[in-house]
Amino acid sequence: MVETTTLNLSNACVEALQTDNHDRLDLLDEELKNHQGVVRLLSAYHDGAHTWYEYQSSDVDTDGNGSFEVNYTVERYSGCKDVNLDEEHHMVISISVNLVTAEATITSEEKRQPEPDAY
């Protein structure tokens, strides 16, 4: 199972993606660095856990398709043990930008299913 969400990008970002300039990904990188949609995606991927991320890099072609990478932390609170647990993760997130509407669909990696308990 994967998580998917849609982000709104600026028109300037979409226009830059369609060029061959070496710095064409700079606007996309800036918009994705602090986008709440990425936080929502990571949180949903981890069943609603509180998350925050550090944006790494992107690789998107002039048609608006590609991926970007994030390192992120999942914070879990164990009420029974009164302990906060921080788990470090890395994910490559797929992105597909609609160059007409300036909407980007981002999709998580496949969610790992836990192994069933042995009897």
Salt bridges, closest charged atoms under 4 A:
GLU30 OE2 - LYS33 NZ 3.30
ASP47 OD1 - LYS111 NZ 2.89
GLU69 OE1 - HIS90 NE2 3.10
GLU75 OE1 - HIS50 ND1 3.47
GLU87 OE1 - ARG76 NE 3.47
GLU87 OE1 - HIS89 NE2 3.39
